[in-house]
Amino acid sequence: MRQRHSFHLDRGDHSVTVNVRSGWITETELLVDGREIAFHRVHGHGVYPLTLAAELAEEPPLPLAVRLERTGTPEHPLACVLELRGAVHPMPERTER
């Protein structure tokens, strides 16, 4: 059975979203302002911690990274944080509607 997780955070005029679909193949996509910026695919249930890098479209471009880690809890098996301007911001998990 595939599991899906989605994390989202708005920072200023920008939005950052991380979607994870896991099963036989785990796919992780990083979207910045609705555009796919980074993508990771691996066979199995994922390799964590996983860090994906991107940039915010500013002048000059502003680098960012998102880091996914296993939590060890069945209710929320993954945690995601946004690293931006030297600060770490927890990204809340979206719930399915």
C-alpha positions as CSV (number, residue, x, y, z in Angstrom):
1,M,0.0,0.0,0.0
2,R,1.3,3.4,-1.0
3,Q,1.7,6.1,1.7
4,R,1.4,9.8,0.9
5,H,2.8,12.7,2.9
6,S,2.7,16.4,2.0
7,F,4.4,19.2,3.9
8,H,3.9,22.9,3.2
9,L,5.2,26.3,4.4
10,D,4.7,29.8,3.2
11,R,7.7,32.2,3.7
12,G,7.2,35.7,2.6
13,D,5.8,35.8,-1.0
14,H,7.0,32.2,-1.6
15,S,5.5,28.7,-0.9
16,V,7.5,25.5,-0.4
17,T,5.8,22.1,-0.7
18,V,7.3,18.6,-0.3
19,N,5.3,15.6,-1.5
20,V,6.3,12.0,-0.7
21,R,4.8,8.9,-2.2
22,S,6.2,5.7,-0.8
23,G,5.7,2.0,-1.6
24,W,7.8,-0.2,-3.8
25,I,9.2,3.0,-5.2
26,T,9.5,6.2,-3.1
27,E,9.2,9.5,-4.9
28,T,9.9,12.8,-3.3
29,E,9.2,16.1,-5.1
30,L,10.0,19.6,-4.0
31,L,7.9,22.4,-5.3
32,V,8.7,26.1,-4.9
33,D,5.9,28.5,-5.8
34,G,4.0,25.6,-7.4
35,R,6.9,24.5,-9.7
36,E,8.8,21.3,-9.4
37,I,12.4,22.2,-8.6
38,A,13.8,18.9,-7.3
39,F,12.8,15.3,-7.5
40,H,14.2,12.1,-5.9
41,R,13.2,8.5,-6.7
42,V,14.5,5.4,-5.0
43,H,13.3,1.7,-4.8
44,G,11.9,0.8,-1.4
45,H,10.6,2.9,1.4
46,G,13.1,5.8,1.1
47,V,16.5,6.6,2.4
48,Y,16.5,9.1,5.3
49,P,17.6,11.6,6.2
50,L,17.1,13.1,2.7
51,T,18.0,16.6,1.8
52,L,16.8,18.4,-1.4
53,A,18.2,21.8,-2.4
54,A,16.6,24.6,-4.4
55,E,16.6,28.4,-4.7
56,L,13.9,31.1,-4.3
57,A,13.5,33.3,-7.4
58,E,14.8,36.5,-5.9
59,E,17.6,38.8,-6.9
60,P,20.1,37.4,-6.0
61,P,18.7,33.9,-5.8
62,L,18.2,32.7,-2.3
63,P,19.3,29.1,-1.6
64,L,17.2,26.8,0.5
65,A,17.1,23.1,1.5
66,V,14.4,20.8,2.8
67,R,15.4,17.9,5.0
68,L,13.2,14.8,5.6
69,E,13.8,12.4,8.5
70,R,12.0,9.4,10.0
71,T,10.4,10.2,13.3
72,G,9.8,6.6,14.5
73,T,6.2,7.2,15.3
74,P,3.4,5.5,13.3
75,E,1.1,8.6,13.4
76,H,3.6,10.9,11.7
77,P,6.4,8.7,10.3
78,L,8.2,11.6,8.6
79,A,9.2,15.1,9.7
80,C,10.3,17.9,7.3
81,V,12.2,21.1,7.9
82,L,13.0,24.1,5.7
83,E,16.5,25.5,6.0
84,L,16.5,29.1,4.8
85,R,18.8,32.1,5.7
86,G,20.6,30.0,8.3
87,A,17.3,29.2,10.2
88,V,15.4,26.0,10.5
89,H,11.6,26.1,10.0
90,P,9.5,23.0,10.8
91,M,7.1,22.3,7.9
92,P,3.7,21.1,9.0
93,E,2.2,18.0,7.4
94,R,-0.9,18.7,5.4
95,T,-3.8,16.4,6.1
96,E,-5.9,14.9,3.3
97,R,-9.3,16.4,2.7
